[in-house]
Amino acid sequence: MGNTYCQLEKYEQAIPYLQRGIEAAHHSHDHEFEAKGCFNLGLALESIHHYSDAISAYEKAFNLYQQM
């Protein structure tokens, strides 16, 4: 759902869905899905000019990708 809102450029609406997806992936130990979610969250946050939060999301995605 979050990615769909991103494609529609409705970033504010996408963010809660992306965050829930990241949390679900974390709890199920799906590191790849969690990393992709963090990256997409970073894109959404960057699009609404929340740069420090976007950087944090990108860093989390990077760290998860490094662990795989």
Sequence and secondary structure as in RCSB ss.txt:
>XXXX:A:sequence
MGNTYCQLEKYEQAIPYLQRGIEAAHHSHDHEFEAKGCFNLGLALESIHHYSDAISAYEKAFNLYQQM
>XXXX:A:secstr
 HHHHHHTT HHHHHHHHHHHHHHHHHTT HHHHHHHHHHHHHHHHHTT HHHHHHHHHHHHHHHHH 
